[in-house]
Amino acid sequence: MDFSPSPQARQWHERLQAFMARYLLPYNAAWHQSVKDGVFPPPFVADLKSLAQEEGLWNLFLPGLPAGEPGNGLSHLDYAPLAETMGRLPWAAEVFNCNAPDSGNMELLHRFANPAQRVQWLGPLLHGQIRSAFAMSEPDVASSDPTNLQTTLQPDGQDWVLNGRKWFITGAAHPHCQLLIVMCRHAGPAGHAGDNAANPAAHQQHSMVLVPVHTPGVEVVRNIPVVHHLAPEGHCEIVFRQVRIPKDHLLGAWGQGFAMAQARLGPGRVHHCMRTIGQCELALEMATERALERTAFGKHLSDQSNVQDWLAESRLEIDQARLLVLKTAWMLDRGDAPAAELRAQVSGIKVVAARLQTRVVDRAMQVFGAMGLSPDTPLAYFWTWGRAMHLMDGPDEVHLRTVARHEIARARERLGASAAWFTTPEQMRAEPHLRA
């Protein structure tokens, strides 16, 4: 296994770092002030996006980006270090048109959209002219079991009729959001809303539809704060009441919503996890410098053994997590891993990244003391997002179950093989040759 980025990727990474240092960091305070003043996105973001596109730092995350479409799609492994660097500044990814949920939605449209849908939606997304959201989770069911989803899609003449309620829909409050990709359950002749996970066909009872935000019947009810942090792009609650959309707004094949969602998750989780690692690296850098500067009880914090332990633990955990995520990116690029193995790997990095962020950032906040709780550093926000990651995109427990089931399935295949690695006293007495 070689997780090293290619020479080309190293060049892109250096260019990205230079661009962020020269153009984005000087605007960081202005970005936060603009959001505080209720102006989002800040007016200078459009200029930064234009500059990034001119520099070729655009749509870097799409490995299958064909010639003629805007961007420089890198492999998952080559893109990973760039995502890590973007993660250090949470608003940076949008400047390079690499932000979630648009990156995942572009991946979906690239793979499953028909020609007309590509023209209407994929083209504007690739050019950064619009934003989008992915509507899956619901407030009235345990969305960790997606067969529970109750938003219904029913045929009616030449249209679909959509009814339901979604929430924690990232990006839906962005003023440039024009498209919702909605996961919905079949109703009427095409399916039954009572299907559940016990039904072997339960995972063929959902589809995805493309819903323009301003369609009559679509109501963005509220932007939900996450641990009291209100994201300007939104984590929204949305109601769909008798929303009529044309039949040609179905994305992909009927009944393939779950399969398409799985295809979207792998690359997206790598992006999320690498951005998390970038934030953890920054938190560790900040904590280490703070420990060198601050004194307590006659010694620098860096001389306190417990603080040294925190810094060392954080370094080890970050490096371990990075290797696991890079392995996942490598597996995605190779494309030859069994589906169950890849699914377990993707679930694993999601759990590891969430745990990493809450642990590393919590230690950094402790080193900073009261300042770590304040808006004077990004640590409180980083911790908030890390805590949310334990639930968003599926709770840790669901992903741990996926990993465990994969291990159990492997054990069933080799059942008894591990016995060759140990010998009991009873066996030695019964078979003297084992003593040799």
Contacts in CASP RR format, 6 or more apart in sequence:
PFRMAT RR
TARGET T0000
AUTHOR 0000-0000-0000
METHOD contacts of the structure
MODEL  1
MDFSPSPQARQWHERLQAFMARYLLPYNAAWHQSVKDGVFPPPFVADLKS
LAQEEGLWNLFLPGLPAGEPGNGLSHLDYAPLAETMGRLPWAAEVFNCNA
PDSGNMELLHRFANPAQRVQWLGPLLHGQIRSAFAMSEPDVASSDPTNLQ
TTLQPDGQDWVLNGRKWFITGAAHPHCQLLIVMCRHAGPAGHAGDNAANP
AAHQQHSMVLVPVHTPGVEVVRNIPVVHHLAPEGHCEIVFRQVRIPKDHL
LGAWGQGFAMAQARLGPGRVHHCMRTIGQCELALEMATERALERTAFGKH
LSDQSNVQDWLAESRLEIDQARLLVLKTAWMLDRGDAPAAELRAQVSGIK
VVAARLQTRVVDRAMQVFGAMGLSPDTPLAYFWTWGRAMHLMDGPDEVHL
RTVARHEIARARERLGASAAWFTTPEQMRAEPHLRA
1 327 0 8 1.000
1 330 0 8 1.000
2 330 0 8 1.000
3 77 0 8 1.000
3 323 0 8 1.000
3 326 0 8 1.000
3 327 0 8 1.000
3 329 0 8 1.000
3 330 0 8 1.000
5 13 0 8 1.000
5 77 0 8 1.000
5 78 0 8 1.000
5 80 0 8 1.000
5 81 0 8 1.000
6 75 0 8 1.000
6 78 0 8 1.000
8 74 0 8 1.000
8 78 0 8 1.000
9 74 0 8 1.000
9 75 0 8 1.000
9 77 0 8 1.000
9 78 0 8 1.000
9 79 0 8 1.000
9 81 0 8 1.000
9 82 0 8 1.000
12 57 0 8 1.000
12 60 0 8 1.000
12 72 0 8 1.000
12 74 0 8 1.000
12 78 0 8 1.000
12 82 0 8 1.000
13 81 0 8 1.000
13 82 0 8 1.000
13 85 0 8 1.000
15 55 0 8 1.000
15 57 0 8 1.000
16 57 0 8 1.000
16 60 0 8 1.000
16 82 0 8 1.000
16 85 0 8 1.000
16 86 0 8 1.000
16 96 0 8 1.000
17 85 0 8 1.000
19 52 0 8 1.000
19 55 0 8 1.000
19 57 0 8 1.000
20 85 0 8 1.000
20 86 0 8 1.000
20 88 0 8 1.000
20 89 0 8 1.000
20 92 0 8 1.000
23 48 0 8 1.000
23 51 0 8 1.000
24 48 0 8 1.000
24 89 0 8 1.000
24 92 0 8 1.000
24 95 0 8 1.000
25 89 0 8 1.000
27 42 0 8 1.000
27 44 0 8 1.000
27 48 0 8 1.000
28 89 0 8 1.000
30 42 0 8 1.000
30 44 0 8 1.000
31 42 0 8 1.000
31 45 0 8 1.000
31 91 0 8 1.000
34 40 0 8 1.000
34 42 0 8 1.000
34 43 0 8 1.000
35 42 0 8 1.000
35 232 0 8 1.000
38 232 0 8 1.000
40 174 0 8 1.000
40 175 0 8 1.000
40 232 0 8 1.000
40 233 0 8 1.000
41 94 0 8 1.000
41 174 0 8 1.000
41 175 0 8 1.000
41 176 0 8 1.000
41 232 0 8 1.000
45 91 0 8 1.000
45 94 0 8 1.000
45 95 0 8 1.000
48 95 0 8 1.000
49 94 0 8 1.000
49 95 0 8 1.000
49 96 0 8 1.000
49 97 0 8 1.000
49 128 0 8 1.000
52 58 0 8 1.000
52 95 0 8 1.000
52 96 0 8 1.000
52 97 0 8 1.000
53 70 0 8 1.000
53 71 0 8 1.000
53 97 0 8 1.000
56 71 0 8 1.000
56 72 0 8 1.000
57 72 0 8 1.000
57 96 0 8 1.000
58 70 0 8 1.000
58 71 0 8 1.000
58 72 0 8 1.000
58 96 0 8 1.000
58 97 0 8 1.000
59 65 0 8 1.000
59 69 0 8 1.000
59 70 0 8 1.000
59 71 0 8 1.000
59 72 0 8 1.000
59 73 0 8 1.000
59 96 0 8 1.000
59 97 0 8 1.000
59 98 0 8 1.000
59 106 0 8 1.000
59 126 0 8 1.000
60 71 0 8 1.000
60 72 0 8 1.000
60 73 0 8 1.000
60 74 0 8 1.000
60 79 0 8 1.000
60 82 0 8 1.000
60 96 0 8 1.000
60 98 0 8 1.000
61 73 0 8 1.000
61 74 0 8 1.000
61 79 0 8 1.000
61 83 0 8 1.000
61 98 0 8 1.000
61 103 0 8 1.000
61 267 0 8 1.000
61 271 0 8 1.000
62 71 0 8 1.000
62 73 0 8 1.000
62 103 0 8 1.000
62 106 0 8 1.000
62 107 0 8 1.000
62 110 0 8 1.000
63 73 0 8 1.000
63 74 0 8 1.000
63 75 0 8 1.000
63 76 0 8 1.000
63 79 0 8 1.000
63 333 0 8 1.000
64 73 0 8 1.000
64 110 0 8 1.000
65 71 0 8 1.000
65 72 0 8 1.000
65 73 0 8 1.000
65 110 0 8 1.000
69 123 0 8 1.000
69 126 0 8 1.000
70 126 0 8 1.000
70 127 0 8 1.000
71 97 0 8 1.000
71 126 0 8 1.000
73 79 0 8 1.000
74 82 0 8 1.000
75 329 0 8 1.000
75 333 0 8 1.000
76 267 0 8 1.000
76 270 0 8 1.000
76 329 0 8 1.000
76 330 0 8 1.000
76 332 0 8 1.000
76 333 0 8 1.000
77 326 0 8 1.000
77 329 0 8 1.000
77 330 0 8 1.000
77 333 0 8 1.000
79 270 0 8 1.000
79 271 0 8 1.000
79 329 0 8 1.000
80 270 0 8 1.000
80 274 0 8 1.000
80 325 0 8 1.000
80 326 0 8 1.000
80 329 0 8 1.000
81 274 0 8 1.000
82 98 0 8 1.000
83 93 0 8 1.000
83 98 0 8 1.000
83 270 0 8 1.000
83 271 0 8 1.000
83 274 0 8 1.000
83 275 0 8 1.000
84 274 0 8 1.000
84 275 0 8 1.000
84 277 0 8 1.000
84 278 0 8 1.000
84 281 0 8 1.000
84 322 0 8 1.000
85 278 0 8 1.000
86 92 0 8 1.000
86 93 0 8 1.000
86 96 0 8 1.000
86 98 0 8 1.000
86 275 0 8 1.000
87 93 0 8 1.000
87 274 0 8 1.000
87 275 0 8 1.000
87 276 0 8 1.000
87 278 0 8 1.000
87 279 0 8 1.000
88 278 0 8 1.000
88 279 0 8 1.000
88 281 0 8 1.000
88 282 0 8 1.000
90 279 0 8 1.000
90 378 0 8 1.000
90 381 0 8 1.000
90 385 0 8 1.000
93 99 0 8 1.000
93 100 0 8 1.000
93 103 0 8 1.000
93 275 0 8 1.000
97 126 0 8 1.000
97 128 0 8 1.000
98 271 0 8 1.000
100 170 0 8 1.000
100 268 0 8 1.000
100 271 0 8 1.000
100 272 0 8 1.000
101 132 0 8 1.000
101 133 0 8 1.000
101 134 0 8 1.000
101 170 0 8 1.000
101 171 0 8 1.000
102 125 0 8 1.000
102 131 0 8 1.000
102 132 0 8 1.000
103 267 0 8 1.000
103 268 0 8 1.000
103 271 0 8 1.000
104 134 0 8 1.000
104 264 0 8 1.000
104 267 0 8 1.000
104 268 0 8 1.000
105 125 0 8 1.000
105 132 0 8 1.000
105 133 0 8 1.000
105 134 0 8 1.000
105 179 0 8 1.000
105 181 0 8 1.000
105 264 0 8 1.000
106 122 0 8 1.000
106 125 0 8 1.000
106 126 0 8 1.000
107 263 0 8 1.000
107 264 0 8 1.000
107 267 0 8 1.000
107 268 0 8 1.000
108 181 0 8 1.000
108 208 0 8 1.000
108 251 0 8 1.000
108 260 0 8 1.000
108 263 0 8 1.000
108 264 0 8 1.000
109 117 0 8 1.000
109 118 0 8 1.000
109 121 0 8 1.000
109 122 0 8 1.000
109 125 0 8 1.000
109 251 0 8 1.000
110 122 0 8 1.000
111 260 0 8 1.000
111 263 0 8 1.000
112 251 0 8 1.000
112 252 0 8 1.000
112 260 0 8 1.000
113 121 0 8 1.000
113 122 0 8 1.000
113 251 0 8 1.000
113 252 0 8 1.000
114 248 0 8 1.000
114 252 0 8 1.000
116 248 0 8 1.000
117 210 0 8 1.000
117 248 0 8 1.000
117 249 0 8 1.000
117 251 0 8 1.000
121 130 0 8 1.000
121 132 0 8 1.000
121 179 0 8 1.000
121 210 0 8 1.000
123 129 0 8 1.000
124 130 0 8 1.000
124 178 0 8 1.000
125 131 0 8 1.000
125 132 0 8 1.000
125 179 0 8 1.000
129 176 0 8 1.000
130 176 0 8 1.000
130 177 0 8 1.000
130 178 0 8 1.000
130 179 0 8 1.000
131 171 0 8 1.000
131 174 0 8 1.000
131 176 0 8 1.000
131 177 0 8 1.000
131 178 0 8 1.000
131 233 0 8 1.000
132 171 0 8 1.000
132 177 0 8 1.000
132 178 0 8 1.000
132 179 0 8 1.000
132 180 0 8 1.000
132 181 0 8 1.000
133 169 0 8 1.000
133 170 0 8 1.000
133 171 0 8 1.000
133 172 0 8 1.000
133 174 0 8 1.000
133 177 0 8 1.000
133 179 0 8 1.000
133 180 0 8 1.000
133 181 0 8 1.000
133 236 0 8 1.000
134 169 0 8 1.000
134 170 0 8 1.000
134 180 0 8 1.000
134 181 0 8 1.000
134 183 0 8 1.000
134 264 0 8 1.000
135 151 0 8 1.000
135 166 0 8 1.000
135 169 0 8 1.000
135 172 0 8 1.000
135 180 0 8 1.000
135 181 0 8 1.000
135 182 0 8 1.000
135 183 0 8 1.000
135 211 0 8 1.000
135 238 0 8 1.000
136 143 0 8 1.000
136 146 0 8 1.000
136 149 0 8 1.000
136 166 0 8 1.000
136 183 0 8 1.000
136 261 0 8 1.000
137 143 0 8 1.000
137 166 0 8 1.000
137 167 0 8 1.000
137 168 0 8 1.000
137 169 0 8 1.000
138 148 0 8 1.000
138 149 0 8 1.000
138 150 0 8 1.000
138 151 0 8 1.000
138 164 0 8 1.000
138 165 0 8 1.000
138 166 0 8 1.000
138 167 0 8 1.000
139 165 0 8 1.000
139 167 0 8 1.000
139 237 0 8 1.000
140 150 0 8 1.000
140 165 0 8 1.000
141 148 0 8 1.000
141 149 0 8 1.000
141 150 0 8 1.000
142 148 0 8 1.000
143 149 0 8 1.000
143 394 0 8 1.000
144 394 0 8 1.000
144 395 0 8 1.000
144 397 0 8 1.000
144 398 0 8 1.000
145 197 0 8 1.000
145 398 0 8 1.000
146 183 0 8 1.000
146 206 0 8 1.000
146 258 0 8 1.000
146 261 0 8 1.000
147 195 0 8 1.000
147 196 0 8 1.000
147 197 0 8 1.000
147 202 0 8 1.000
147 203 0 8 1.000
147 205 0 8 1.000
147 206 0 8 1.000
148 196 0 8 1.000
148 197 0 8 1.000
149 183 0 8 1.000
149 184 0 8 1.000
149 185 0 8 1.000
149 206 0 8 1.000
150 164 0 8 1.000
150 185 0 8 1.000
150 193 0 8 1.000
151 162 0 8 1.000
151 163 0 8 1.000
151 164 0 8 1.000
151 165 0 8 1.000
151 166 0 8 1.000
151 182 0 8 1.000
151 183 0 8 1.000
151 184 0 8 1.000
151 185 0 8 1.000
151 240 0 8 1.000
152 162 0 8 1.000
152 163 0 8 1.000
152 164 0 8 1.000
152 184 0 8 1.000
152 185 0 8 1.000
152 186 0 8 1.000
152 187 0 8 1.000
152 193 0 8 1.000
153 160 0 8 1.000
153 161 0 8 1.000
153 162 0 8 1.000
153 184 0 8 1.000
153 185 0 8 1.000
153 186 0 8 1.000
153 187 0 8 1.000
153 190 0 8 1.000
153 207 0 8 1.000
153 209 0 8 1.000
154 160 0 8 1.000
154 161 0 8 1.000
154 163 0 8 1.000
154 186 0 8 1.000
154 187 0 8 1.000
154 188 0 8 1.000
154 190 0 8 1.000
155 161 0 8 1.000
155 188 0 8 1.000
155 189 0 8 1.000
155 190 0 8 1.000
155 247 0 8 1.000
156 244 0 8 1.000
157 247 0 8 1.000
158 246 0 8 1.000
158 247 0 8 1.000
159 244 0 8 1.000
159 245 0 8 1.000
159 246 0 8 1.000
159 247 0 8 1.000
160 209 0 8 1.000
160 244 0 8 1.000
160 245 0 8 1.000
160 246 0 8 1.000
160 247 0 8 1.000
160 249 0 8 1.000
160 250 0 8 1.000
161 242 0 8 1.000
161 243 0 8 1.000
161 244 0 8 1.000
162 182 0 8 1.000
162 184 0 8 1.000
162 209 0 8 1.000
162 211 0 8 1.000
162 240 0 8 1.000
162 242 0 8 1.000
162 243 0 8 1.000
162 244 0 8 1.000
162 245 0 8 1.000
163 240 0 8 1.000
163 241 0 8 1.000
163 242 0 8 1.000
163 243 0 8 1.000
164 184 0 8 1.000
164 239 0 8 1.000
164 240 0 8 1.000
164 241 0 8 1.000
165 237 0 8 1.000
165 238 0 8 1.000
165 239 0 8 1.000
165 240 0 8 1.000
166 182 0 8 1.000
166 237 0 8 1.000
166 238 0 8 1.000
166 240 0 8 1.000
167 224 0 8 1.000
167 235 0 8 1.000
167 236 0 8 1.000
167 237 0 8 1.000
167 238 0 8 1.000
168 224 0 8 1.000
168 226 0 8 1.000
168 235 0 8 1.000
168 236 0 8 1.000
168 237 0 8 1.000
168 392 0 8 1.000
169 180 0 8 1.000
169 234 0 8 1.000
169 235 0 8 1.000
169 236 0 8 1.000
169 237 0 8 1.000
169 238 0 8 1.000
170 231 0 8 1.000
170 233 0 8 1.000
170 234 0 8 1.000
170 235 0 8 1.000
171 177 0 8 1.000
171 231 0 8 1.000
171 233 0 8 1.000
171 234 0 8 1.000
171 235 0 8 1.000
171 236 0 8 1.000
172 180 0 8 1.000
172 213 0 8 1.000
172 220 0 8 1.000
172 234 0 8 1.000
172 236 0 8 1.000
172 238 0 8 1.000
173 220 0 8 1.000
173 223 0 8 1.000
173 231 0 8 1.000
173 232 0 8 1.000
173 233 0 8 1.000
173 234 0 8 1.000
173 236 0 8 1.000
174 232 0 8 1.000
174 233 0 8 1.000
174 234 0 8 1.000
177 213 0 8 1.000
178 212 0 8 1.000
178 213 0 8 1.000
178 214 0 8 1.000
179 210 0 8 1.000
179 211 0 8 1.000
179 212 0 8 1.000
179 213 0 8 1.000
180 210 0 8 1.000
180 211 0 8 1.000
180 212 0 8 1.000
180 213 0 8 1.000
180 218 0 8 1.000
180 238 0 8 1.000
181 208 0 8 1.000
181 209 0 8 1.000
181 210 0 8 1.000
181 211 0 8 1.000
181 251 0 8 1.000
182 208 0 8 1.000
182 209 0 8 1.000
182 210 0 8 1.000
182 211 0 8 1.000
182 240 0 8 1.000
183 206 0 8 1.000
183 207 0 8 1.000
183 208 0 8 1.000
183 257 0 8 1.000
183 261 0 8 1.000
184 206 0 8 1.000
184 207 0 8 1.000
184 208 0 8 1.000
184 209 0 8 1.000
185 191 0 8 1.000
185 193 0 8 1.000
185 195 0 8 1.000
185 205 0 8 1.000
185 206 0 8 1.000
186 192 0 8 1.000
186 205 0 8 1.000
186 206 0 8 1.000
186 207 0 8 1.000
186 254 0 8 1.000
186 255 0 8 1.000
187 193 0 8 1.000
190 254 0 8 1.000
191 205 0 8 1.000
192 205 0 8 1.000
195 201 0 8 1.000
195 202 0 8 1.000
195 205 0 8 1.000
196 202 0 8 1.000
199 205 0 8 1.000
203 258 0 8 1.000
203 259 0 8 1.000
204 255 0 8 1.000
204 256 0 8 1.000
204 258 0 8 1.000
205 255 0 8 1.000
206 255 0 8 1.000
206 257 0 8 1.000
206 258 0 8 1.000
207 250 0 8 1.000
207 251 0 8 1.000
207 252 0 8 1.000
207 253 0 8 1.000
207 254 0 8 1.000
207 255 0 8 1.000
207 256 0 8 1.000
207 257 0 8 1.000
208 250 0 8 1.000
208 251 0 8 1.000
208 252 0 8 1.000
208 257 0 8 1.000
208 260 0 8 1.000
208 261 0 8 1.000
209 245 0 8 1.000
209 249 0 8 1.000
209 250 0 8 1.000
209 251 0 8 1.000
210 245 0 8 1.000
210 249 0 8 1.000
210 250 0 8 1.000
210 251 0 8 1.000
211 218 0 8 1.000
211 240 0 8 1.000
211 243 0 8 1.000
211 245 0 8 1.000
211 249 0 8 1.000
212 218 0 8 1.000
212 245 0 8 1.000
213 220 0 8 1.000
215 243 0 8 1.000
215 244 0 8 1.000
215 245 0 8 1.000
216 243 0 8 1.000
216 244 0 8 1.000
217 239 0 8 1.000
217 240 0 8 1.000
217 241 0 8 1.000
217 242 0 8 1.000
217 243 0 8 1.000
218 238 0 8 1.000
218 239 0 8 1.000
218 240 0 8 1.000
218 243 0 8 1.000
219 238 0 8 1.000
219 239 0 8 1.000
219 240 0 8 1.000
219 241 0 8 1.000
220 236 0 8 1.000
220 237 0 8 1.000
220 238 0 8 1.000
221 236 0 8 1.000
221 237 0 8 1.000
221 238 0 8 1.000
221 239 0 8 1.000
222 236 0 8 1.000
222 237 0 8 1.000
223 230 0 8 1.000
223 231 0 8 1.000
223 234 0 8 1.000
223 235 0 8 1.000
223 236 0 8 1.000
224 234 0 8 1.000
224 235 0 8 1.000
224 236 0 8 1.000
224 237 0 8 1.000
225 235 0 8 1.000
226 235 0 8 1.000
226 384 0 8 1.000
226 385 0 8 1.000
226 388 0 8 1.000
227 384 0 8 1.000
227 387 0 8 1.000
227 388 0 8 1.000
228 384 0 8 1.000
229 381 0 8 1.000
229 384 0 8 1.000
229 385 0 8 1.000
251 260 0 8 1.000
252 260 0 8 1.000
262 343 0 8 1.000
265 346 0 8 1.000
265 393 0 8 1.000
266 328 0 8 1.000
266 332 0 8 1.000
266 342 0 8 1.000
266 346 0 8 1.000
267 332 0 8 1.000
269 328 0 8 1.000
269 346 0 8 1.000
269 349 0 8 1.000
269 350 0 8 1.000
269 393 0 8 1.000
270 325 0 8 1.000
270 328 0 8 1.000
270 329 0 8 1.000
270 332 0 8 1.000
270 346 0 8 1.000
270 349 0 8 1.000
272 350 0 8 1.000
272 353 0 8 1.000
272 389 0 8 1.000
272 393 0 8 1.000
273 321 0 8 1.000
273 325 0 8 1.000
273 328 0 8 1.000
273 349 0 8 1.000
273 350 0 8 1.000
273 352 0 8 1.000
273 353 0 8 1.000
274 322 0 8 1.000
274 325 0 8 1.000
276 353 0 8 1.000
276 354 0 8 1.000
276 356 0 8 1.000
276 357 0 8 1.000
276 386 0 8 1.000
276 389 0 8 1.000
277 318 0 8 1.000
277 321 0 8 1.000
277 322 0 8 1.000
277 325 0 8 1.000
277 353 0 8 1.000
277 356 0 8 1.000
279 357 0 8 1.000
279 361 0 8 1.000
279 378 0 8 1.000
279 382 0 8 1.000
279 385 0 8 1.000
280 314 0 8 1.000
280 317 0 8 1.000
280 318 0 8 1.000
280 321 0 8 1.000
280 356 0 8 1.000
280 357 0 8 1.000
280 360 0 8 1.000
280 361 0 8 1.000
280 382 0 8 1.000
281 318 0 8 1.000
282 378 0 8 1.000
282 382 0 8 1.000
283 314 0 8 1.000
283 360 0 8 1.000
283 361 0 8 1.000
283 363 0 8 1.000
283 364 0 8 1.000
283 379 0 8 1.000
283 382 0 8 1.000
284 311 0 8 1.000
284 314 0 8 1.000
284 315 0 8 1.000
284 318 0 8 1.000
284 360 0 8 1.000
284 364 0 8 1.000
286 364 0 8 1.000
286 368 0 8 1.000
286 377 0 8 1.000
286 379 0 8 1.000
287 310 0 8 1.000
287 311 0 8 1.000
287 314 0 8 1.000
287 363 0 8 1.000
287 364 0 8 1.000
287 367 0 8 1.000
287 368 0 8 1.000
288 302 0 8 1.000
288 311 0 8 1.000
290 301 0 8 1.000
290 364 0 8 1.000
290 367 0 8 1.000
290 368 0 8 1.000
291 300 0 8 1.000
291 301 0 8 1.000
291 302 0 8 1.000
291 304 0 8 1.000
291 307 0 8 1.000
291 311 0 8 1.000
291 367 0 8 1.000
292 300 0 8 1.000
292 301 0 8 1.000
292 302 0 8 1.000
293 300 0 8 1.000
294 300 0 8 1.000
294 301 0 8 1.000
294 367 0 8 1.000
295 301 0 8 1.000
296 304 0 8 1.000
301 307 0 8 1.000
301 367 0 8 1.000
302 308 0 8 1.000
302 311 0 8 1.000
307 367 0 8 1.000
310 363 0 8 1.000
310 366 0 8 1.000
310 367 0 8 1.000
311 363 0 8 1.000
313 359 0 8 1.000
313 363 0 8 1.000
314 359 0 8 1.000
314 360 0 8 1.000
314 363 0 8 1.000
314 364 0 8 1.000
317 356 0 8 1.000
317 359 0 8 1.000
317 360 0 8 1.000
318 356 0 8 1.000
318 360 0 8 1.000
320 352 0 8 1.000
321 349 0 8 1.000
321 352 0 8 1.000
321 353 0 8 1.000
321 356 0 8 1.000
324 348 0 8 1.000
324 349 0 8 1.000
324 352 0 8 1.000
325 349 0 8 1.000
325 352 0 8 1.000
325 353 0 8 1.000
327 345 0 8 1.000
328 342 0 8 1.000
328 345 0 8 1.000
328 346 0 8 1.000
328 349 0 8 1.000
331 337 0 8 1.000
331 341 0 8 1.000
331 342 0 8 1.000
331 345 0 8 1.000
332 342 0 8 1.000
337 345 0 8 1.000
340 406 0 8 1.000
340 409 0 8 1.000
341 406 0 8 1.000
343 402 0 8 1.000
343 406 0 8 1.000
344 402 0 8 1.000
344 403 0 8 1.000
344 405 0 8 1.000
344 406 0 8 1.000
344 407 0 8 1.000
347 398 0 8 1.000
347 399 0 8 1.000
347 400 0 8 1.000
347 402 0 8 1.000
347 403 0 8 1.000
348 399 0 8 1.000
348 400 0 8 1.000
348 402 0 8 1.000
348 403 0 8 1.000
350 389 0 8 1.000
350 393 0 8 1.000
350 394 0 8 1.000
350 396 0 8 1.000
350 399 0 8 1.000
351 396 0 8 1.000
351 399 0 8 1.000
351 400 0 8 1.000
351 403 0 8 1.000
353 389 0 8 1.000
354 386 0 8 1.000
354 389 0 8 1.000
354 390 0 8 1.000
354 396 0 8 1.000
355 390 0 8 1.000
355 396 0 8 1.000
357 382 0 8 1.000
357 383 0 8 1.000
357 385 0 8 1.000
357 386 0 8 1.000
357 389 0 8 1.000
358 383 0 8 1.000
358 386 0 8 1.000
358 387 0 8 1.000
358 390 0 8 1.000
361 379 0 8 1.000
361 382 0 8 1.000
361 383 0 8 1.000
361 386 0 8 1.000
362 383 0 8 1.000
364 372 0 8 1.000
364 379 0 8 1.000
365 372 0 8 1.000
365 373 0 8 1.000
365 379 0 8 1.000
365 380 0 8 1.000
365 383 0 8 1.000
368 377 0 8 1.000
368 379 0 8 1.000
371 377 0 8 1.000
372 379 0 8 1.000
372 380 0 8 1.000
373 380 0 8 1.000
374 380 0 8 1.000
375 381 0 8 1.000
390 396 0 8 1.000
423 434 0 8 1.000
427 434 0 8 1.000
428 434 0 8 1.000
428 435 0 8 1.000
END
